[in-house]
Amino acid sequence: MLILVVAITGGAALFLSDTSRTDPAGPPDTTAVDGVIVAVDSAGLSDVRGFTLRRPGGEILVFRLGELENGDQFPPGHLAEHQATAAPVRVWYRMEGSERFAVRLEDAPG
């Protein structure tokens, strides 16, 4: 009986959970990349100026960081945790001259 209850509860949780991503296309005029954070340029959790990301093929990209459009959902200080755990992130960015400026950060899809 207990197994049946656990199975029904687990099935209901999977069926009713929302796995959709908000704004999957990202901000207009941006490019999205996924990778692992290998360095964070900061003077503390509330003063992150930029970060370095390694893409799955090994390419290294450096990003500057200004105001994020979703900074309340993914605070820049959270990048340090991603660096420590090697959990991938998705970065939407715009080019300004020769520099990449991150405008949105999210956990990368698994």
N, C-alpha and C positions, 0 to 999 in steps of 0.2 A: 504494500500500500504506500509506504514512504517513497519508494522508487517512482511510483506512478505520479505522486504529488510533485516530486522534484522534476520529473520529465515534463509535466504539464506546465509548471511554473517557468522552467527554462525555455520551453517552446514559446510560451506567451511573451516572455521578455524579448526573445529574438524577433518575434513577429511584430511586436508593438514598438520596438526601438526605432529611433530615427537615425539612419546612417547617412542621410544626405548632407552634402557640404553646402554651406551658404556661399553664394557668389563664386561658383566654380571657375568662371571665366576670368575672374580677377578684375582689377581696375582697368579702365580704357587706356590704350596706348602703353601697355606694359608687357614685359616678357616674364614668363615664369620658369624657374629652374628648381630642381630638387637636389639636395645634397646633405652632407654632414658638416657641422660647424667645427672648424679646426683651430680657430682663434677668435677672440672677442677683444676689441679695442674699447676699454672702458675705464672709468675712474670710479666704479661702483655700480651697483644694480640700477640706479636711477640715472646714470650718466654714460650710456652706451653710445659711442660715436661711430662704430662700424664693426664689421666682422669679416672673416674669411671662410669660404665654403668650398668643400671638395666635392665635385660631382662624381657619380658612380664610375665614370671612365677615367677618373684621376685628374681631370681639369680643375685648376684652382681659380676661384673668382673672389675678388675683393669688393666689398660693398661699403658704401657710406650710409649712414643712418640719420635721417631727420625725423620729421613727424610721421608716424605710421597711421594709416587710415583705420587700423584695427588695434591700436596700441592698448586699448582696454581689455581686449580678448587675448592678445599675445604681447605682454609687456616685454620690451627689449631686454630687460634683465633675465628673462626666461632663456635667452640664448646660452647663458653659462651652463644651465642644466642640460640643454641639448648637447653642448660640447662635452660635458662630463659623461653623459650616457651614450653618446654617439647616435642618438635618435635623430633621424633625418627631418629636415624642415623643407618647406616650399617657400620660395621667395619670389615675389613679384617686384620688378624693378623697372626704372626708367634710366636711360642714358642721359647724362648731362655732360657734354664734352666727351672726355675719355673716361669718366667715372660712372660707376653704377650706383644709383641711389635706390635703396630698398623702400618700397611704399606699403608693402603688406607682407606679413609673416604668418605662417600656419604650420602645424604639424603636417609632415608629408604623408600622403596616403600610404597605408601598409600594403 
